[in-house]
Amino acid sequence: MTARRCRFALGLPLLLAACAGGPVGSAPSADPVAATDCRRLVEEAGPGPPALTVVTLGPLEVAGAAESGGDAARCRLLVGGLEIREVRREPGGILTLEGERTTGTRRRPNPEHRRLVRELRRLEREAERGTRLSRTGDPAVDIVGTLLSGVLDLLRRGERERTRAELEARLARTPRSVEEPVLVRERFAAEITRLERRGRVVVVLWDAATGRAWRARVPFRERRILARPLDGRNDRRPPPGITLVATGDDTNGQDPPPRLSLGELLAGLRPALATPGELVGLADIETALRAAAVLPAAGRPRGPEADAGTGGIPVEALPVRVHPAVVQVGEGEGTRALGFYVASDRVLTLTRALPAGSLVPVETGDGRRLYGLVDARDEALGLALLWVPRPGPPLAWARGEGTGSPALLLPRADVAVRAGAPVVVGEGVLAMVGAVRPDRSPLIHAGDLRRFTARVLAASR
C-alpha cells in the first residue's frame, strides 16, 4: 500500500498505526541526535546541555555538561590541549567561613517506600468498599442500580489489579530506609586567594556516523575564589562560589584544574562548523589532544623550571638582591639551604638543611655564626621553622602578584646556594625556592609558607 492510499483509505487517525512498519509512512525518530547531524545539534543548542558526550583530555573540567552517553554516543565533544598563558593570584586575607562538615551517615525511613505502602492500602480499602449506589425506594430502579454496581466493580477490578501489581513491583525495588550524611555546620578559618587564569584549549566535535571532525582553538578566562583551610581539613562544604583547595601531601598547595563553561566552548566552536570538516579517527584526535595538553604555553620555558610565581622566568635567571633577613642554614655542601626571618626570632628554611643533632648551624649575611633549635617541621612541604637567639628583620608577605619584577634575596652576593631563597616582588615574599619532588614546581608558594608559619606561631604563643 502506498502512502497516498494509506492516507485516504484509512484517514489521518489510523495512518500511523497502519503504515508504521512501511518505509514510506514510518514515524519520525524520537532520538534528537539520530534525527539531525552533530553540527546542527551544536548550532541549535539552547540554554540546557545538548545531547553530547563530553570528553576531557588533560587537567581540566567542563561545567554544564550533561551526563555521558557512553561509547555508543554519536556526537562527542573532546576538550584538551590546555595552554595556560597567564596566572594571577591575589590574596584575600584570612577569613572565617561558615560551612558544613560530614561527621558520618545515618539511616532514615525512605519516604518513597512509605508513599507506596499508603497507595496499596488505599487500593485495598477501595476494593473492600466496592461500588455502592444510593437506594431510591423504587424496587425496579434499585435492581438496575445493583446490576450497574456489579458491572462497574468488574471493570474497576481489572484496573485495580494492574495498578496493584505495578505498586507491589515498585515497592519490592524500593528500600525501606536510606542513608544520608550527617552534616554539622561550623566556622573555620581559611586563607582566601582570588585566582584568574587565561589561556586556550582545543575543542573538537566528532561525528561517529560520518567520521568527520570540526576543531577550534578557544580562548578562556577563568576567575575563582579559592579557600585553603588553615587547619588542613578538606572534608567541608564551603559556601557557594568558593572552591575548597586540598592541602594534602599530594597537592603541595597546587591550584585546582581549570573549570571551563560548556556554553563558552560551544560558542567558540560554532564558527568552525561552517566548513565541511575533516575525516579523522577518534583515536588520532585523542592522541593529538593528549600530546598537546602537556606542552607549555608558547614563549614559556619547558619543564619544571617554569613557574607562574616567577612570571615564567627560570629560577636561575632571576635577578639577585642582598638582604639582611636572609641567612644560610646547615653545613654540608649538599644539604645547605637558605632561610629568612618570618618573625624577630624565627627563621623559615628547608628540612634538607637540618642536621642529625638538635642544634642547627645558622650563618648571617655579615658572617656571624649562631645555633638555632627546630620549632616545627612539615615533611610534606619540606619546611622547617627555627628559633634563633639573635633577632633579625622579618620579611613581609607579598600583596597580590605585586607590580615589580620578581627577584631572589641572598645573604651575600657570592652565595651559590639557591634552595630556600625567598622570591620577592618589592619587599614582599611570593614564594620560596625548594621543591619536594623534581616533578613539581621548584617554588613553594606564599600560601603554604604563611599557613605553616601562622599555625606554628599561634601554637607557641
C-alpha positions as CSV (number, residue, x, y, z in Angstrom):
1,M,0.0,0.0,0.0
2,T,1.4,3.4,-0.9
3,A,1.4,6.4,1.3
4,R,-1.4,8.1,-0.7
5,R,-3.7,5.0,-0.4
6,C,-2.9,4.8,3.4
7,R,-3.9,8.4,3.8
8,F,-7.2,8.4,2.0
9,A,-8.3,4.9,2.7
10,L,-7.8,4.9,6.5
11,G,-7.8,8.6,7.3
12,L,-5.3,10.5,9.4
13,P,-6.1,9.0,12.8
14,L,-5.2,5.5,11.6
15,L,-2.4,6.5,9.3
16,L,0.5,6.0,11.7
17,A,-0.9,2.7,13.1
18,A,-1.4,1.2,9.6
19,C,1.8,2.5,8.0
20,A,4.2,2.4,10.9
21,G,6.1,-0.6,9.5
22,G,6.4,0.7,6.0
23,P,9.4,2.6,4.7
24,V,7.3,5.5,3.3
25,G,4.9,6.3,6.1
26,S,7.1,5.5,9.1
27,A,7.0,7.8,12.1
28,P,10.0,10.2,12.7
29,S,12.6,9.1,15.2
30,A,12.3,10.3,18.8
31,D,16.1,10.5,19.1
32,P,17.2,14.1,18.5
33,V,20.8,13.0,17.7
34,A,19.7,10.5,15.2
35,A,17.3,12.9,13.5
36,T,19.9,15.5,12.8
37,D,23.7,15.8,12.4
38,C,26.1,16.9,15.2
39,R,26.7,20.3,13.7
40,R,23.0,21.3,13.9
41,L,22.9,19.9,17.4
42,V,25.7,22.4,18.5
43,E,24.3,25.3,16.4
44,E,20.8,25.0,17.8
45,A,21.9,24.3,21.4
46,G,19.6,26.1,23.9
47,P,20.3,27.0,27.5
48,G,20.3,23.4,28.6
49,P,23.2,21.0,27.8
50,P,23.0,19.4,24.4
51,A,23.0,15.6,23.9
52,L,26.8,15.4,23.6
53,T,29.3,13.1,25.2
54,V,31.9,15.5,26.6
55,V,35.4,14.0,27.0
56,T,38.2,16.0,28.7
57,L,41.8,15.1,27.9
58,G,44.1,16.7,30.4
59,P,43.8,18.5,33.8
60,L,40.6,20.5,33.2
61,E,36.8,20.3,34.0
62,V,33.8,21.3,31.9
63,A,30.9,22.8,33.8
64,G,27.4,22.4,32.5
65,A,27.9,19.2,30.5
66,A,25.2,16.6,30.5
67,E,25.8,13.0,31.6
68,S,27.9,11.0,29.3
69,G,26.2,8.9,26.7
70,G,28.8,6.2,26.7
71,D,30.9,4.8,23.9
72,A,27.8,4.5,21.7
73,A,27.1,8.2,21.6
74,R,27.2,9.6,18.1
75,C,28.3,13.2,18.9
76,R,31.4,13.7,21.0
77,L,32.9,16.9,22.2
78,L,36.6,16.5,23.0
79,V,38.4,19.2,25.0
80,G,42.1,19.1,25.6
81,G,45.4,20.8,24.6
82,L,45.3,23.0,27.6
83,E,47.5,26.1,27.3
84,I,47.6,28.5,30.3
85,R,49.2,31.8,29.3
86,E,48.6,33.9,32.3
87,V,48.0,33.3,36.0
88,R,47.2,35.9,38.6
89,R,46.7,35.4,42.3
90,E,45.5,38.0,44.7
91,P,45.5,37.1,48.4
92,G,42.2,37.9,50.1
93,G,43.4,37.5,53.6
94,I,42.4,35.1,56.4
95,L,38.6,34.9,56.7
96,T,36.3,33.0,58.9
97,L,33.8,31.0,56.8
98,E,30.7,29.0,57.6
99,G,30.4,25.6,56.1
100,E,29.1,22.1,56.6
101,R,31.2,19.1,57.6
102,T,30.2,15.4,57.2
103,T,30.6,13.6,60.5
104,G,29.1,10.2,59.4
105,T,25.9,8.8,58.0
106,R,22.5,7.8,59.4
107,R,19.6,5.7,58.2
108,R,16.1,7.1,58.0
109,P,12.8,5.8,56.6
110,N,12.5,6.1,52.9
111,P,9.7,8.5,52.0
112,E,9.1,6.8,48.7
113,H,8.6,3.4,50.4
114,R,6.1,5.0,52.8
115,R,4.2,6.6,49.9
116,L,3.9,3.2,48.0
117,V,2.6,1.5,51.1
118,R,-0.1,4.2,51.5
119,E,-1.1,3.7,47.9
120,L,-1.5,-0.1,48.3
121,R,-3.6,0.4,51.4
122,R,-5.9,2.8,49.6
123,L,-6.5,0.3,46.8
124,E,-7.3,-2.4,49.4
125,R,-9.9,-0.1,51.1
126,E,-11.5,0.7,47.7
127,A,-11.7,-3.0,46.8
128,E,-13.4,-3.7,50.2
129,R,-16.0,-0.9,49.7
130,G,-16.8,-1.7,46.1
131,T,-19.2,0.5,44.1
132,R,-22.3,1.4,46.1
133,L,-25.2,3.4,44.6
134,S,-27.8,5.1,46.7
135,R,-31.2,3.4,47.0
136,T,-34.2,5.2,45.7
137,G,-37.0,3.1,47.3
138,D,-38.2,2.0,43.9
139,P,-37.6,-1.8,43.6
140,A,-37.1,-1.6,39.8
141,V,-34.7,1.3,39.9
142,D,-32.7,-0.3,42.8
143,I,-32.4,-3.6,40.9
144,V,-31.0,-1.8,37.9
145,G,-28.6,0.1,40.2
146,T,-27.4,-3.2,41.8
147,L,-26.7,-4.6,38.3
148,L,-24.8,-1.4,37.3
149,S,-22.7,-1.6,40.5
150,G,-21.7,-5.1,39.7
151,V,-20.6,-4.2,36.2
152,L,-18.6,-1.2,37.4
153,D,-16.9,-3.4,40.0
154,L,-15.9,-5.8,37.3
155,L,-14.4,-3.0,35.2
156,R,-12.6,-1.4,38.1
157,R,-11.3,-4.7,39.5
158,G,-9.0,-5.2,36.5
159,E,-7.7,-1.7,36.6
160,R,-7.0,-2.1,40.4
161,E,-5.2,-5.4,39.9
162,R,-2.9,-3.8,37.3
163,T,-2.2,-0.8,39.5
164,R,-1.7,-3.1,42.5
165,A,0.8,-5.3,40.6
166,E,2.8,-2.2,39.5
167,L,2.9,-0.7,43.0
168,E,4.0,-4.1,44.5
169,A,6.8,-4.4,41.9
170,R,8.0,-0.8,42.7
171,L,7.7,-1.5,46.4
172,A,9.9,-4.6,46.1
173,R,12.6,-2.5,44.4
174,T,12.4,0.4,46.9
175,P,14.5,0.1,50.1
176,R,12.7,0.6,53.4
177,S,15.4,3.1,54.6
178,V,18.1,5.3,53.0
179,E,21.4,6.5,54.2
180,E,22.1,10.2,54.4
181,P,25.2,12.2,55.5
182,V,25.2,13.8,58.9
183,L,26.2,17.4,58.4
184,V,27.4,19.7,61.1
185,R,27.6,23.5,60.5
186,E,30.8,25.0,61.8
187,R,33.0,28.0,61.4
188,F,36.6,27.6,60.1
189,A,39.4,29.9,59.2
190,A,40.8,29.8,55.7
191,E,43.2,31.7,53.5
192,I,41.4,33.3,50.6
193,T,43.0,33.6,47.2
194,R,41.4,35.2,44.1
195,L,42.6,33.3,41.1
196,E,42.4,34.4,37.5
197,R,43.7,32.3,34.6
198,R,43.8,33.0,30.9
199,G,44.6,30.5,28.2
200,R,43.4,28.4,25.3
201,V,42.0,24.9,24.8
202,V,41.4,22.8,21.7
203,V,37.8,21.8,21.2
204,V,36.9,19.1,18.7
205,L,33.4,18.0,17.6
206,W,33.5,14.4,16.2
207,D,30.6,12.8,14.4
208,A,30.8,9.0,14.8
209,A,28.3,8.4,12.0
210,T,30.3,10.3,9.4
211,G,33.8,10.2,10.9
212,R,34.2,13.9,10.4
213,A,35.6,16.4,12.9
214,W,35.5,20.1,13.4
215,R,38.1,21.7,15.6
216,A,38.8,25.2,17.0
217,R,41.2,26.7,19.5
218,V,39.0,28.5,22.0
219,P,40.3,31.2,24.4
220,F,39.1,31.2,28.0
221,R,39.3,33.4,31.1
222,E,38.6,31.8,34.5
223,R,38.0,33.6,37.8
224,R,37.7,31.6,41.0
225,I,37.8,32.2,44.7
226,L,39.9,29.6,46.5
227,A,39.9,28.8,50.2
228,R,42.7,26.8,51.9
229,P,41.7,25.8,55.5
230,L,44.3,26.8,58.0
231,D,43.8,23.5,59.9
232,G,44.4,21.4,56.8
233,R,40.9,19.7,56.9
234,N,39.3,19.2,53.5
235,D,36.1,17.5,54.5
236,R,33.9,20.6,54.5
237,R,31.4,22.1,52.1
238,P,32.4,25.7,51.5
239,P,29.8,28.5,50.9
240,P,28.5,28.8,47.3
241,G,31.0,30.5,44.9
242,I,34.1,29.4,46.9
243,T,36.3,26.4,45.9
244,L,37.9,24.5,48.8
245,V,41.5,23.7,47.9
246,A,43.1,20.5,49.2
247,T,46.2,20.8,51.4
248,G,47.2,17.1,51.5
249,D,50.6,15.7,50.9
250,D,50.0,15.1,47.2
251,T,48.9,18.7,46.4
252,N,51.8,20.9,47.6
253,G,49.3,23.8,47.5
254,Q,48.7,23.4,43.8
255,D,45.7,25.2,42.2
256,P,42.7,23.1,41.1
257,P,42.4,22.3,37.4
258,P,40.7,25.0,35.3
259,R,36.9,24.8,35.1
260,L,35.5,25.8,31.7
261,S,32.0,26.6,30.7
262,L,30.4,24.3,28.1
263,G,28.5,27.3,26.7
264,E,31.7,29.2,26.0
265,L,33.3,26.2,24.4
266,L,30.4,25.7,22.1
267,A,30.3,29.4,21.2
268,G,34.0,29.3,20.3
269,L,33.5,26.2,18.2
270,R,30.5,27.4,16.1
271,P,32.5,29.4,13.5
272,A,34.4,26.2,12.6
273,L,31.2,24.4,11.8
274,A,30.7,26.3,8.6
275,T,33.4,24.1,7.0
276,P,32.8,20.5,5.7
277,G,35.1,19.2,8.4
278,E,37.8,16.6,8.0
279,L,37.8,12.8,8.0
280,V,39.8,11.7,11.1
281,G,39.6,8.8,13.5
282,L,38.7,9.2,17.2
283,A,42.0,7.6,18.4
284,D,44.0,10.1,16.4
285,I,42.1,13.1,17.9
286,E,42.6,11.8,21.4
287,T,46.3,11.2,20.9
288,A,46.9,14.7,19.4
289,L,45.0,16.4,22.3
290,R,46.8,14.4,25.0
291,A,50.2,15.3,23.4
292,A,49.2,19.0,23.2
293,A,48.0,19.0,26.8
294,V,51.5,18.5,28.2
295,L,53.1,21.3,26.1
296,P,53.7,24.6,27.9
297,A,52.4,27.9,26.6
298,A,54.2,29.5,23.7
299,G,57.2,31.5,24.8
300,R,57.3,29.9,28.2
301,P,60.2,27.7,29.4
302,R,59.7,24.0,29.3
303,G,60.0,21.6,32.2
304,P,59.7,22.2,36.0
305,E,61.8,25.3,36.0
306,A,58.8,27.3,34.5
307,D,56.6,28.7,37.3
308,A,53.8,31.3,37.4
309,G,55.3,32.7,40.6
310,T,58.3,33.9,38.7
311,G,56.4,35.2,35.7
312,G,57.6,32.3,33.6
313,I,61.3,33.1,34.2
314,P,63.6,30.2,35.3
315,V,64.7,30.4,38.9
316,E,68.4,30.5,37.8
317,A,67.7,33.6,35.6
318,L,66.1,35.7,38.3
319,P,68.0,38.9,39.4
320,V,69.6,38.7,42.8
321,R,69.5,41.2,45.7
322,V,71.2,41.0,49.1
323,H,69.0,41.4,52.2
324,P,69.9,41.1,55.9
325,A,66.8,38.9,56.6
326,V,68.2,36.0,54.6
327,V,70.6,33.5,56.3
328,Q,72.4,30.3,55.5
329,V,71.4,27.1,57.3
330,G,73.3,23.9,57.7
331,E,76.9,22.9,57.0
332,G,77.2,20.3,54.3
333,E,77.5,21.4,50.6
334,G,74.8,19.0,49.5
335,T,72.4,19.8,52.3
336,R,73.0,23.5,53.0
337,A,70.0,25.8,52.3
338,L,69.0,29.4,52.8
339,G,66.3,30.7,55.1
340,F,64.7,34.0,56.1
341,Y,63.2,35.7,59.1
342,V,59.4,35.5,59.3
343,A,59.4,36.8,62.9
344,S,62.1,38.6,65.0
345,D,63.3,35.2,66.4
346,R,62.0,32.7,63.8
347,V,63.7,31.6,60.6
348,L,61.9,29.7,57.9
349,T,64.0,27.2,56.0
350,L,64.0,23.7,54.3
351,T,64.1,20.4,56.1
352,R,67.0,19.3,53.9
353,A,69.3,21.7,55.8
354,L,68.6,20.1,59.2
355,P,71.4,18.1,60.8
356,A,71.0,14.9,62.7
357,G,71.6,16.7,66.0
358,S,69.3,19.2,67.9
359,L,71.4,22.3,67.1
360,V,71.1,23.8,63.7
361,P,74.0,26.0,62.4
362,V,72.9,29.4,61.1
363,E,75.1,32.0,59.5
364,T,74.0,35.6,58.9
365,G,75.0,37.7,55.9
366,D,77.7,39.6,57.9
367,G,79.4,36.3,58.8
368,R,78.2,35.8,62.3
369,R,77.5,32.2,63.3
370,L,74.9,31.1,65.8
371,Y,72.8,27.9,66.5
372,G,69.1,27.6,66.4
373,L,66.5,25.0,67.5
374,V,63.8,23.3,65.4
375,D,60.5,24.7,66.4
376,A,58.4,22.7,63.9
377,R,58.7,20.9,60.6
378,D,56.4,19.9,57.7
379,E,57.8,16.9,55.8
380,A,55.1,17.2,53.1
381,L,56.2,20.7,52.1
382,G,59.8,20.2,53.2
383,L,59.6,23.3,55.5
384,A,61.1,23.8,59.0
385,L,60.8,26.7,61.4
386,L,63.8,27.5,63.6
387,W,64.1,29.5,66.8
388,V,67.3,31.6,66.7
389,P,68.8,33.6,69.7
390,R,69.7,36.6,67.6
391,P,66.8,38.8,66.4
392,G,66.6,39.8,62.7
393,P,64.3,41.9,60.4
394,P,61.4,39.7,59.2
395,L,60.2,39.8,55.7
396,A,56.6,40.6,54.8
397,W,54.3,38.6,52.6
398,A,53.5,40.0,49.1
399,R,50.1,41.5,48.4
400,G,48.8,40.0,45.2
401,E,51.3,39.5,42.4
402,G,53.0,42.8,43.0
403,T,53.8,45.5,40.4
404,G,57.6,44.9,40.0
405,S,59.7,42.2,38.7
406,P,60.5,39.1,40.8
407,A,63.9,38.7,42.4
408,L,65.9,36.3,44.6
409,L,67.1,37.5,48.0
410,L,70.5,36.2,49.2
411,P,72.5,36.8,52.4
412,R,75.6,37.7,50.3
413,A,76.2,38.2,46.6
414,D,78.8,35.4,46.4
415,V,76.5,32.7,47.8
416,A,75.9,29.9,45.3
417,V,73.0,28.2,47.2
418,R,69.5,28.9,45.8
419,A,67.4,26.4,47.7
420,G,65.5,28.1,50.5
421,A,65.9,31.6,49.0
422,P,62.8,33.8,49.0
423,V,61.3,35.1,45.7
424,V,60.1,38.6,46.3
425,V,58.4,41.4,44.4
426,G,59.5,44.7,46.1
427,E,59.8,43.6,49.7
428,G,57.0,41.1,49.8
429,V,57.6,37.3,49.6
430,L,55.9,35.5,46.8
431,A,57.5,32.0,47.2
432,M,60.5,30.1,48.4
433,V,62.8,28.0,46.2
434,G,62.7,24.4,47.2
435,A,60.7,21.6,45.5
436,V,59.8,18.5,47.4
437,R,59.9,16.3,44.3
438,P,61.7,17.0,41.0
439,D,58.5,16.7,39.0
440,R,56.8,19.5,40.9
441,S,57.3,23.2,40.7
442,P,60.6,24.4,42.3
443,L,58.6,27.0,44.3
444,I,56.7,26.7,47.5
445,H,54.1,29.4,47.2
446,A,53.4,32.1,49.9
447,G,50.1,30.5,50.8
448,D,51.7,27.3,52.1
449,L,54.5,29.3,53.7
450,R,52.1,31.6,55.5
451,R,49.8,28.8,56.6
452,F,52.7,26.8,58.1
453,T,54.3,29.7,59.9
454,A,50.9,31.0,61.2
455,R,50.0,27.6,62.6
456,V,53.3,27.2,64.4
457,L,53.5,30.7,65.8
458,A,49.9,30.5,67.0
459,A,50.6,27.3,68.9
460,S,53.8,28.7,70.5
461,R,52.0,31.8,72.0
